[in-house]
Amino acid sequence: MKNVKKIKWMILALAGLALAGSVMTAEAADVNSQGEKGNGVRRISTTPWQGEEPLKLTDTWDKTFPKSDKVDHSKVTFHNRYGITLAADLYMPKNRKGKMAALAVAGPFGAVKEQAAGLYAQKLAEMGFLTMAFDPSFIGESGGRIRNVASPDINTEDFSAAVDYLSSRDDVNPDKIGIAGICGWGGMALNAAAMDTRIKATVTSTMYDMSRVIANGYFDYEKNQSLLKKERMERRKVLNEERTLDYRNGNYKRDGGVVDPLPADAPQFVKDYYDYYKTKRGYHPRSPNSNDGWNLTSALSFMNMPLLTYADEIESPVLMIHGEKAHSRYFSEDAFKKLKGNNKELLIVPGASHTDLYDNMDKIPFDKIAAFFHKYLG
């Protein structure tokens, strides 16, 4: 009976928490007639992008954390190479000067920029960086006609699109841009770092490898390969049947977000998620996890596309942070084993749970994060 309960909660947690165009003109593509170069790469003169979606951005402070009087805050938009316009909160130190090192922050998986990502961005701006917390494609205030859908490719691209935007700012040094990914966006950050050589340093906090957890379920080290394959095939059948129903119905079934009401026999990590996403502490009306969740069929692409395939080819510095008591700790420990070079570090925070690293200011090692970025971004 104990094993049956464990399997039941793995399924519920996976469903409720982890998913369980523009055309450039000829003028825009003209190479600068002066043959301007930088680092051996021709610089392209471009006209402003004309395909941005109109976004409705709130003009009130609707974050889950208090506003700092040490930074300036504004809203910005930028686009990715799929033509999706993204919304972001920009945080800048009040005493800023010259071209700055910049950071793009996203996560957790199922959260919006008004939650943990914004907290990280605002704090790191206090510590001397120009920072940007953004909503990934299809969620929050960002664009994308289909809502609350996740994609390992598009959401990795969102990080590179953030680098595109930051690189174009006059107050940013394009050679000093880093990224930070929280929870599921930690895996996306590593995937981006493996692909995008403009990313000079990466931090992951309480990382989830979303492709692994969706393909294998929680705690896959307790299962054999034949069982994992059987479970994946059964889930594929269910999800593909749902695709047919969604198409016929003209809408997409959601996974339900964090389980609510919270059953008494829920495991501790599910209780922790509830305490963050469903209470005043972290609830936000635009957060998928706080409400009805992701589109259920988003899981299919993650099952088929391992995010960390090329993690061993990341040459830039990486700092991975995880809580000692986090149920998800094995994701960071296993991913760290793939990383090569002496500029990689795994930091285990004593006594911290998974969600402690969302917003617990006594547990999140901001001094360590800032020192890491200052070291490698200058």
TIFI-601892 format. One line per 5 residues: number of its first residue (from 1); their letters; for each residue x, y, z of N, C-alpha, C. Coordinates in steps of 0.1 Angstrom, whole numbers, plus 5000, padded with zeros to 4 digits. Example, Ala and Ser with C-alpha at 12.3 -4.5 7.8 and 13.67 -1.06 7.14 Angstrom:
1 = as = 5132:4943:5078:5123:4955:5078:5132:4967:5078 | 5128:4978:5071:5137:4989:5071:5129:5000:5079
This chain:
1 = mknvk = 5008:4988:5000:5000:5000:5000:5009:5013:5000 | 5020:5012:5007:5029:5023:5008:5034:5027:4994 | 5038:5016:4986:5043:5019:4973:5032:5024:4963 | 5020:5020:4965:5009:5024:4957:5007:5039:4959 | 5007:5043:4972:5005:5057:4976:5017:5066:4970
6 = kikwm = 5029:5060:4970:5040:5068:4965:5039:5070:4950 | 5035:5060:4943:5033:5061:4928:5021:5071:4925 | 5010:5070:4933:4999:5080:4931:5004:5094:4932 | 5012:5097:4943:5017:5111:4945:5027:5115:4934 | 5035:5106:4929:5044:5109:4918:5036:5113:4906
11 = ilala = 5025:5106:4903:5017:5109:4892:5010:5123:4894 | 5004:5125:4905:4998:5138:4908:5007:5149:4908 | 5019:5147:4913:5029:5158:4913:5033:5161:4899 | 5035:5151:4891:5040:5153:4878:5029:5160:4869 | 5017:5157:4871:5006:5163:4864:5003:5177:4868
16 = glala = 5005:5179:4881:5001:5192:4887:5012:5202:4887 | 5025:5198:4886:5036:5207:4888:5045:5208:4876 | 5047:5196:4869:5057:5196:4859:5050:5192:4845 | 5039:5197:4843:5032:5195:4830:5022:5183:4831 | 5026:5174:4845:5019:5161:4847:5006:5165:4848
21 = gsvmt = 5053:5364:4629:5064:5361:4623:5069:5373:4616 | 5080:5372:4619:5085:5384:4613:5094:5381:4601 | 5095:5391:4592:5104:5390:4580:5113:5402:4581 | 5126:5399:4581:5136:5410:4580:5136:5417:4566 | 5135:5430:4566:5136:5436:4553:5150:5436:4547
26 = aeaad = 5151:5439:4534:5165:5439:4528:5173:5450:4535 | 5167:5461:4538:5174:5472:4545:5179:5467:4558 | 5171:5459:4565:5175:5455:4579:5187:5446:4579 | 5189:5439:4567:5199:5429:4567:5212:5434:4560 | 5212:5447:4556:5224:5452:4550:5235:5452:4560
31 = vnsqg = 5247:5448:4555:5259:5449:4563:5264:5463:4563 | 5268:5468:4574:5273:5481:4575:5284:5484:4565 | 5282:5495:4557:5290:5497:4546:5305:5500:4550 | 5307:5503:4562:5321:5505:4567:5328:5492:4570 | 5321:5481:4569:5327:5468:4572:5330:5467:4587
36 = ekgng = 5322:5472:4595:5325:5472:4610:5326:5458:4615 | 5336:5456:4623:5338:5442:4628:5340:5442:4643 | 5338:5431:4649:5340:5430:4663:5342:5415:4667 | 5353:5411:4672:5356:5397:4675:5356:5388:4663 | 5359:5394:4652:5359:5386:4639:5345:5384:4633
41 = vrris = 5335:5390:4639:5321:5388:4634:5316:5401:4628 | 5311:5401:4616:5305:5413:4610:5293:5417:4618 | 5292:5430:4620:5281:5435:4627:5270:5440:4617 | 5258:5436:4619:5247:5439:4610:5239:5451:4615 | 5237:5460:4606:5228:5471:4609:5214:5467:4607
46 = ttpwq = 5205:5469:4617:5191:5465:4615:5182:5476:4619 | 5171:5476:4612:5160:5485:4615:5152:5479:4627 | 5144:5487:4634:5135:5482:4645:5126:5471:4639 | 5125:5460:4647:5116:5449:4643:5102:5453:4643 | 5095:5450:4632:5081:5455:4630:5070:5446:4634
51 = geepl = 5073:5434:4638:5063:5424:4640:5058:5421:4654 | 5062:5430:4663:5058:5427:4677:5043:5427:4680 | 5039:5417:4688:5025:5416:4692:5022:5427:4702 | 5010:5432:4702:5007:5442:4712:5004:5435:4725 | 5011:5438:4736:5010:5432:4749:5003:5441:4758
56 = kltdt = 4995:5436:4767:4989:5444:4778:4997:5442:4791 | 5005:5452:4794:5014:5452:4806:5008:5460:4817 | 5008:5454:4829:5003:5461:4840:5012:5472:4844 | 5006:5483:4849:5015:5495:4853:5015:5496:4868 | 5011:5485:4875:5011:5485:4890:5022:5475:4895
61 = wdktf = 5026:5477:4907:5036:5467:4913:5028:5455:4918 | 5028:5445:4911:5020:5433:4914:5029:5421:4917 | 5041:5423:4923:5050:5413:4926:5046:5406:4939 | 5052:5394:4941:5050:5387:4954:5061:5391:4964 | 5069:5401:4961:5079:5406:4970:5079:5421:4970
66 = pksdk = 5084:5428:4981:5083:5442:4982:5093:5449:4972 | 5089:5461:4968:5098:5469:4959:5110:5475:4966 | 5121:5474:4960:5134:5479:4965:5135:5494:4962 | 5140:5502:4972:5143:5516:4969:5157:5518:4964 | 5164:5507:4962:5178:5508:4957:5180:5506:4942
71 = vdhsk = 5169:5503:4935:5170:5500:4921:5158:5508:4914 | 5160:5510:4901:5150:5515:4892:5144:5504:4885 | 5130:5504:4884:5123:5493:4877:5115:5499:4865 | 5115:5491:4854:5107:5495:4843:5103:5482:4836 | 5093:5483:4827:5089:5472:4819:5094:5473:4804
76 = vtfhn = 5099:5462:4799:5104:5462:4785:5098:5450:4778 | 5099:5451:4764:5095:5439:4756:5106:5436:4746 | 5107:5424:4742:5116:5420:4732:5110:5408:4725 | 5117:5403:4714:5111:5392:4706:5121:5381:4705 | 5116:5369:4703:5125:5358:4700:5124:5355:4685
81 = rygit = 5132:5345:4680:5133:5343:4666:5121:5335:4660 | 5112:5332:4669:5099:5326:4664:5088:5337:4662 | 5092:5349:4665:5082:5360:4663:5074:5362:4675 | 5077:5357:4687:5069:5358:4699:5075:5370:4707 | 5066:5379:4711:5071:5390:4719:5070:5387:4734
86 = laadl = 5081:5389:4741:5082:5386:4755:5082:5399:4763 | 5076:5397:4775:5075:5408:4785:5085:5406:4796 | 5091:5417:4801:5101:5415:4811:5101:5427:4821 | 5106:5425:4833:5108:5436:4842:5123:5438:4842 | 5127:5451:4840:5141:5455:4840:5144:5461:4854
91 = ympkn = 5155:5457:4860:5159:5463:4873:5174:5468:4871 | 5176:5481:4875:5189:5487:4873:5193:5494:4886 | 5205:5493:4891:5210:5500:4903:5209:5515:4901 | 5205:5522:4911:5204:5536:4911:5217:5543:4908 | 5228:5537:4913:5241:5543:4911:5248:5538:4899
96 = rkgkm = 5241:5533:4889:5248:5527:4877:5255:5538:4869 | 5265:5533:4862:5272:5542:4853:5279:5533:4842 | 5280:5539:4830:5287:5532:4820:5280:5519:4815 | 5287:5511:4807:5282:5498:4803:5283:5488:4813 | 5272:5481:4816:5271:5472:4828:5271:5458:4823
101 = aalav = 5275:5449:4833:5272:5435:4831:5258:5433:4833 | 5252:5423:4826:5237:5422:4826:5234:5407:4828 | 5222:5405:4834:5217:5391:4837:5203:5390:4833 | 5199:5378:4826:5186:5375:4823:5181:5363:4832 | 5170:5365:4839:5165:5355:4849:5151:5350:4845
106 = agpfg = 5149:5337:4847:5136:5331:4844:5134:5319:4854 | 5121:5316:4856:5117:5305:4864:5110:5309:4877 | 5106:5300:4885:5105:5285:4883:5096:5281:4871 | 5095:5268:4869:5087:5262:4859:5072:5263:4864 | 5064:5271:4857:5051:5273:4861:5049:5286:4869
111 = avkeq = 5059:5294:4870:5059:5307:4877:5060:5318:4866 | 5057:5330:4871:5059:5342:4862:5069:5351:4868 | 5072:5361:4861:5083:5370:4865:5081:5378:4878 | 5068:5379:4882:5065:5386:4894:5068:5377:4906 | 5072:5365:4905:5075:5356:4916:5090:5355:4918
116 = aagly = 5095:5343:4919:5109:5341:4923:5119:5348:4913 | 5117:5347:4900:5126:5353:4891:5128:5368:4893 | 5117:5375:4896:5118:5389:4899:5125:5392:4912 | 5123:5384:4922:5130:5385:4934:5145:5384:4932 | 5149:5374:4925:5164:5372:4922:5169:5384:4914
121 = aqkla = 5161:5388:4904:5166:5399:4895:5167:5412:4903 | 5158:5415:4912:5158:5428:4919:5170:5427:4929 | 5172:5416:4936:5183:5415:4945:5196:5416:4938 | 5198:5410:4927:5211:5410:4920:5213:5424:4914 | 5202:5431:4911:5204:5445:4907:5209:5454:4918
126 = emgfl = 5204:5451:4930:5210:5458:4942:5225:5456:4943 | 5229:5444:4938:5243:5440:4940:5252:5444:4928 | 5246:5452:4919:5255:5458:4909:5253:5454:4895 | 5243:5447:4892:5240:5442:4878:5228:5449:4872 | 5228:5450:4859:5215:5453:4852:5209:5440:4850
131 = tmafd = 5196:5438:4855:5190:5425:4854:5176:5426:4848 | 5172:5415:4842:5159:5414:4836:5152:5400:4839 | 5141:5401:4845:5133:5389:4848:5122:5389:4837 | 5121:5378:4830:5112:5377:4818:5102:5366:4820 | 5090:5368:4814:5080:5357:4812:5084:5350:4799
136 = psfig = 5086:5337:4800:5088:5329:4788:5076:5329:4779 | 5078:5325:4767:5068:5324:4757:5055:5317:4762 | 5044:5323:4759:5031:5317:4761:5025:5318:4775 | 5033:5324:4784:5028:5325:4798:5029:5340:4803 | 5022:5343:4814:5023:5356:4820:5019:5367:4810
141 = esggr = 5027:5377:4810:5024:5389:4801:5030:5387:4787 | 5038:5377:4785:5044:5375:4772:5034:5370:4762 | 5038:5371:4749:5029:5367:4738:5029:5353:4735 | 5022:5349:4724:5020:5336:4720:5005:5333:4721 | 4998:5330:4710:4984:5330:4710:4978:5318:4719
146 = irnva = 4985:5306:4718:4981:5295:4727:4987:5298:4740 | 4979:5297:4751:4984:5301:4764:4988:5288:4772 | 4998:5291:4780:5003:5281:4790:5008:5268:4783 | 5015:5269:4772:5022:5258:4766:5037:5260:4768 | 5044:5249:4770:5058:5249:4772:5065:5241:4761
151 = spdin = 5077:5245:4758:5085:5238:4747:5100:5238:4751 | 5106:5227:4750:5121:5227:4753:5129:5235:4744 | 5124:5236:4731:5131:5244:4721:5128:5259:4723 | 5116:5262:4723:5112:5277:4723:5116:5283:4736 | 5115:5276:4747:5118:5282:4760:5133:5283:4762
156 = tedfs = 5141:5274:4756:5156:5276:4755:5159:5289:4747 | 5152:5290:4736:5154:5301:4727:5150:5314:4734 | 5141:5314:4743:5137:5326:4751:5149:5332:4758 | 5158:5323:4764:5170:5328:4770:5179:5335:4760 | 5181:5329:4748:5189:5336:4738:5183:5348:4733
161 = aavdy = 5170:5349:4732:5163:5361:4728:5166:5372:4739 | 5166:5369:4751:5169:5378:4762:5183:5384:4760 | 5193:5375:4756:5206:5379:4753:5206:5388:4741 | 5198:5385:4731:5197:5394:4719:5194:5408:4724 | 5183:5409:4732:5179:5422:4737:5189:5429:4745
166 = lssrd = 5195:5422:4755:5204:5429:4764:5217:5433:4756 | 5221:5426:4746:5232:5429:4738:5230:5442:4730 | 5218:5445:4727:5215:5457:4719:5214:5470:4727 | 5214:5469:4740:5212:5481:4749:5225:5488:4750 | 5224:5501:4749:5236:5510:4750:5243:5509:4764
171 = dvnpd = 5235:5506:4774:5241:5505:4788:5245:5492:4792 | 5246:5482:4783:5251:5469:4786:5263:5465:4778 | 5273:5459:4784:5285:5454:4778:5281:5440:4772 | 5280:5439:4759:5276:5426:4753:5285:5414:4756 | 5297:5417:4760:5306:5406:4764:5305:5402:4778
176 = kigia = 5296:5408:4785:5294:5405:4800:5279:5402:4803 | 5274:5392:4797:5260:5388:4799:5259:5374:4804 | 5252:5373:4815:5250:5360:4821:5235:5357:4822 | 5232:5344:4826:5218:5340:4828:5216:5332:4841 | 5204:5333:4846:5201:5325:4858:5188:5318:4856
181 = gicgw = 5187:5305:4858:5175:5298:4857:5171:5291:4870 | 5159:5292:4874:5154:5287:4887:5145:5275:4884 | 5146:5264:4891:5138:5252:4890:5138:5247:4875 | 5127:5245:4868:5127:5240:4855:5135:5249:4845 | 5135:5262:4848:5143:5270:4839:5158:5269:4841
186 = ggmal = 5162:5262:4852:5176:5259:4853:5181:5249:4842 | 5173:5239:4839:5176:5230:4828:5176:5237:4815 | 5167:5246:4813:5166:5254:4801:5179:5263:4800 | 5183:5269:4811:5195:5277:4811:5208:5269:4807 | 5209:5257:4813:5220:5249:4809:5220:5246:4794
191 = naaam = 5208:5243:4789:5207:5240:4774:5210:5252:4766 | 5206:5264:4771:5210:5276:4764:5225:5279:4764 | 5231:5276:4776:5246:5278:4777:5253:5269:4768 | 5248:5257:4766:5255:5248:4757:5254:5252:4742 | 5244:5260:4739:5241:5265:4725:5247:5279:4722
196 = dtrik = 5245:5288:4732:5247:5302:4729:5261:5306:4736 | 5271:5309:4727:5284:5312:4732:5285:5327:4737 | 5274:5334:4735:5274:5348:4740:5271:5348:4755 | 5266:5337:4760:5263:5336:4775:5276:5333:4782 | 5281:5342:4790:5294:5341:4796:5294:5335:4809
201 = atvts = 5283:5333:4816:5282:5327:4829:5268:5323:4832 | 5266:5312:4838:5253:5306:4841:5251:5302:4855 | 5240:5306:4862:5237:5301:4875:5224:5293:4874 | 5223:5281:4880:5210:5274:4882:5207:5273:4896 | 5195:5274:4900:5191:5274:4914:5179:5264:4915
206 = tmydm = 5181:5254:4924:5171:5243:4927:5166:5237:4913 | 5175:5234:4905:5173:5230:4891:5164:5217:4890 | 5155:5218:4880:5148:5206:4875:5152:5203:4861 | 5155:5191:4858:5157:5187:4844:5143:5182:4839 | 5135:5192:4833:5121:5189:4829:5120:5177:4820
211 = srvia = 5129:5176:4810:5128:5165:4801:5129:5151:4808 | 5138:5151:4818:5140:5139:4825:5128:5135:4834 | 5123:5145:4842:5112:5142:4851:5099:5139:4843 | 5097:5145:4832:5085:5142:4824:5086:5128:4817 | 5098:5125:4812:5100:5112:4806:5100:5101:4816
216 = ngyfd = 5106:5103:4827:5108:5092:4837:5100:5092:4850 | 5093:5103:4852:5087:5105:4865:5097:5109:4876 | 5092:5111:4888:5101:5115:4899:5109:5102:4903 | 5121:5105:4908:5130:5094:4914:5132:5083:4905 | 5136:5086:4893:5137:5075:4883:5148:5065:4886
221 = yeknq = 5157:5069:4895:5168:5060:4899:5163:5048:4907 | 5150:5049:4911:5145:5037:4918:5138:5027:4909 | 5138:5030:4896:5131:5022:4886:5141:5016:4876 | 5137:5005:4870:5146:4999:4860:5142:5004:4846 | 5150:5002:4836:5148:5008:4823:5135:5002:4816
226 = sllkk = 5132:4990:4818:5120:4984:4812:5108:4990:4817 | 5108:4993:4830:5096:4999:4837:5095:5013:4831 | 5106:5021:4830:5105:5034:4825:5099:5035:4811 | 5104:5026:4803:5099:5025:4789:5084:5022:4788 | 5080:5013:4797:5065:5010:4797:5057:5022:4802
231 = ermer = 5062:5029:4812:5055:5040:4817:5054:5051:4807 | 5065:5054:4800:5065:5064:4789:5055:5061:4778 | 5055:5048:4774:5045:5044:4763:5031:5046:4768 | 5028:5043:4780:5014:5045:4785:5011:5059:4785 | 5020:5068:4790:5018:5082:4790:5016:5088:4776
236 = rkvln = 5024:5083:4767:5023:5088:4753:5009:5085:4748 | 5004:5073:4750:4991:5070:4745:4980:5079:4751 | 4981:5082:4764:4971:5091:4770:4972:5105:4764 | 4984:5110:4763:4986:5123:4758:4982:5125:4743 | 4985:5115:4735:4981:5116:4721:4966:5114:4719
241 = eertl = 4959:5107:4728:4945:5107:4728:4939:5121:4731 | 4946:5127:4741:4942:5140:4745:4944:5150:4733 | 4955:5149:4725:4957:5157:4714:4945:5157:4704 | 4940:5145:4702:4928:5143:4693:4916:5151:4699 | 4914:5149:4712:4902:5155:4718:4904:5171:4718
246 = dyrng = 4916:5175:4721:4919:5190:4721:4916:5196:4707 | 4920:5189:4697:4918:5194:4683:4903:5195:4680 | 4896:5184:4684:4881:5184:4681:4874:5194:4689 | 4878:5196:4702:4871:5206:4710:4875:5220:4708 | 4887:5222:4701:4891:5236:4698:4897:5243:4710
251 = nykrd = 4902:5235:4720:4909:5241:4732:4918:5231:4737 | 4927:5235:4747:4937:5226:4752:4934:5223:4767 | 4934:5211:4771:4931:5207:4784:4944:5210:4793 | 4941:5216:4805:4952:5220:4814:4955:5209:4824 | 4967:5209:4829:4970:5198:4839:4966:5201:4853
256 = ggvvd = 4960:5212:4856:4954:5215:4869:4963:5223:4878 | 4975:5226:4875:4984:5233:4884:4987:5226:4897 | 4992:5232:4907:4995:5226:4919:4982:5221:4925 | 4982:5208:4930:4970:5202:4935:4963:5210:4946 | 4950:5212:4944:4942:5220:4954:4928:5215:4953
261 = plpad = 4922:5212:4965:4927:5213:4978:4938:5203:4981 | 4947:5206:4991:4958:5198:4994:4954:5186:5003 | 4955:5174:4998:4952:5162:5006:4961:5161:5018 | 4956:5155:5029:4964:5154:5041:4976:5145:5039 | 4975:5135:5030:4986:5125:5029:4996:5129:5018
266 = apqfv = 4995:5142:5013:5005:5146:5003:5019:5146:5009 | 5029:5142:5000:5043:5142:5005:5047:5156:5007 | 5058:5158:5015:5062:5171:5019:5065:5180:5008 | 5071:5175:4997:5075:5184:4986:5062:5190:4979 | 5052:5182:4979:5039:5187:4973:5033:5198:4983
271 = kdyyd = 5034:5195:4996:5030:5206:5005:5038:5219:5004 | 5051:5217:5001:5059:5229:4999:5055:5237:4987 | 5052:5230:4976:5047:5237:4964:5034:5244:4967 | 5025:5237:4974:5012:5243:4977:5015:5256:4985 | 5023:5255:4995:5026:5267:5004:5032:5279:4996
276 = yyktk = 5039:5276:4985:5044:5287:4977:5033:5292:4967 | 5028:5283:4959:5020:5287:4948:5005:5291:4951 | 5000:5285:4962:4986:5286:4965:4983:5295:4977 | 4993:5301:4983:4991:5309:4995:4996:5323:4992 | 4993:5332:5000:4997:5346:4999:5012:5348:4997
281 = rgyhp = 5019:5338:5002:5034:5339:5001:5039:5340:4986 | 5033:5332:4977:5038:5332:4963:5027:5332:4953 | 5014:5332:4956:5004:5331:4946:5004:5343:4937 | 5002:5340:4924:5001:5351:4914:4990:5347:4904 | 4981:5357:4900:4970:5353:4891:4974:5349:4877
286 = rspns = 4986:5352:4873:4991:5348:4860:5000:5336:4860 | 5003:5331:4871:5011:5319:4872:5004:5306:4869 | 5009:5298:4859:5002:5285:4856:5001:5276:4869 | 5012:5275:4877:5011:5266:4888:5002:5271:4899 | 5000:5284:4900:4990:5290:4910:4976:5288:4906
291 = ndgwn = 4974:5285:4893:4960:5284:4888:4957:5270:4881 | 4954:5270:4868:4949:5258:4862:4960:5250:4854 | 4973:5255:4855:4984:5248:4850:4987:5249:4836 | 4996:5240:4831:5001:5240:4817:4991:5232:4809 | 4992:5234:4796:4985:5225:4786:4991:5211:4788
296 = ltsal = 4982:5202:4790:4986:5188:4793:4996:5182:4783 | 4993:5185:4770:5001:5178:4759:5014:5184:4757 | 5018:5195:4764:5031:5200:4764:5042:5190:4768 | 5037:5180:4775:5047:5170:4780:5053:5162:4769 | 5046:5161:4758:5051:5152:4747:5065:5156:4742
301 = sfmnm = 5067:5169:4739:5079:5173:4734:5091:5172:4744 | 5088:5174:4756:5099:5172:4766:5103:5157:4768 | 5093:5148:4766:5096:5134:4767:5106:5130:4756 | 5105:5137:4745:5113:5133:4733:5125:5141:4730 | 5128:5151:4739:5139:5160:4736:5147:5162:4749
306 = pllty = 5157:5154:4752:5165:5156:4765:5173:5169:4764 | 5170:5177:4775:5176:5190:4775:5191:5191:4777 | 5197:5181:4784:5211:5182:4788:5220:5174:4780 | 5216:5171:4768:5224:5163:4759:5238:5168:4757 | 5239:5181:4756:5253:5187:4753:5258:5195:4764
311 = adeie = 5253:5192:4776:5258:5199:4788:5273:5198:4790 | 5279:5186:4786:5293:5184:4787:5302:5193:4778 | 5295:5200:4769:5302:5209:4760:5301:5224:4764 | 5296:5226:4775:5295:5240:4780:5309:5244:4785 | 5315:5254:4778:5328:5259:4782:5328:5271:4792
316 = spvlm = 5317:5278:4792:5316:5290:4801:5313:5285:4815 | 5316:5294:4825:5314:5291:4839:5300:5288:4843 | 5298:5278:4852:5285:5274:4857:5285:5272:4872 | 5276:5278:4878:5273:5276:4893:5260:5270:4895 | 5259:5258:4900:5247:5251:4903:5244:5251:4918
321 = ihgek = 5232:5255:4922:5229:5256:4936:5216:5247:4939 | 5217:5240:4950:5206:5232:4953:5205:5230:4968 | 5193:5228:4973:5190:5226:4987:5194:5212:4992 | 5200:5211:5004:5204:5198:5010:5192:5189:5011 | 5180:5194:5015:5168:5186:5017:5158:5186:5006
326 = ahsry = 5162:5191:4995:5153:5192:4983:5151:5178:4977 | 5138:5175:4974:5135:5162:4968:5141:5162:4954 | 5144:5173:4948:5149:5174:4934:5164:5175:4934 | 5171:5173:4945:5186:5175:4945:5193:5167:4935 | 5188:5155:4932:5195:5146:4923:5196:5151:4909
331 = fseda = 5187:5160:4905:5188:5166:4892:5201:5175:4890 | 5204:5183:4900:5216:5191:4900:5228:5182:4901 | 5228:5173:4910:5240:5164:4913:5243:5156:4900 | 5233:5151:4893:5236:5143:4881:5240:5152:4870 | 5234:5164:4868:5237:5173:4857:5252:5178:4860
336 = fkklk = 5255:5180:4872:5269:5186:4875:5280:5176:4871 | 5277:5163:4872:5286:5152:4868:5289:5153:4853 | 5280:5159:4845:5282:5160:4831:5291:5172:4827 | 5292:5182:4836:5299:5194:4833:5314:5192:4833 | 5322:5198:4824:5336:5197:4823:5343:5210:4826
341 = gnnke = 5355:5209:4830:5363:5221:4833:5364:5225:4847 | 5373:5234:4850:5375:5238:4864:5368:5251:4868 | 5359:5255:4859:5351:5267:4861:5336:5264:4864 | 5334:5252:4869:5321:5247:4873:5320:5244:4887 | 5309:5247:4894:5308:5245:4908:5294:5241:4912
346 = llivp = 5293:5231:4921:5280:5227:4927:5280:5231:4942 | 5270:5239:4946:5268:5244:4959:5255:5238:4965 | 5257:5230:4976:5245:5225:4983:5243:5233:4995 | 5231:5239:4996:5227:5248:5007:5222:5240:5019 | 5229:5240:5031:5225:5232:5042:5211:5235:5047
351 = gasht = 5203:5224:5049:5190:5226:5054:5179:5231:5045 | 5182:5234:5033:5173:5241:5024:5164:5230:5016 | 5151:5233:5015:5143:5225:5007:5143:5231:4992 | 5135:5224:4984:5134:5229:4970:5129:5243:4969 | 5117:5246:4976:5111:5259:4975:5117:5270:4984
356 = dlydn = 5126:5266:4993:5133:5276:5001:5141:5285:4991 | 5146:5279:4980:5154:5286:4971:5146:5294:4961 | 5133:5295:4963:5124:5304:4956:5124:5318:4962 | 5123:5318:4975:5121:5331:4981:5126:5333:4996 | 5133:5323:5001:5138:5324:5015:5151:5331:5015
361 = mdkip = 5151:5344:5019:5162:5352:5018:5173:5348:5027 | 5170:5339:5037:5180:5334:5046:5187:5322:5040 | 5181:5316:5030:5187:5304:5024:5193:5306:5010 | 5188:5315:5002:5193:5318:4989:5207:5325:4990 | 5217:5319:4985:5231:5324:4987:5234:5335:4977
366 = fdkia = 5227:5347:4979:5229:5358:4969:5244:5363:4969 | 5250:5363:4981:5264:5368:4981:5273:5359:4972 | 5271:5346:4972:5278:5336:4964:5275:5338:4949 | 5262:5340:4946:5258:5342:4932:5264:5355:4927 | 5263:5366:4934:5269:5378:4930:5284:5378:4928
371 = affhk = 5290:5371:4937:5305:5369:4936:5309:5362:4924 | 5301:5351:4921:5303:5343:4909:5302:5352:4896 | 5291:5359:4895:5289:5367:4883:5299:5379:4883 | 5303:5385:4894:5313:5395:4893:5326:5390:4889 | 5329:5378:4893:5342:5371:4889:5343:5369:4874
376 = ylg = 5332:5364:4869:5333:5360:4855:5327:5370:4845 | 5320:5380:4850:5315:5390:4841:5322:5403:4843 | 5331:5404:4853:5339:5416:4856:5331:5427:4862
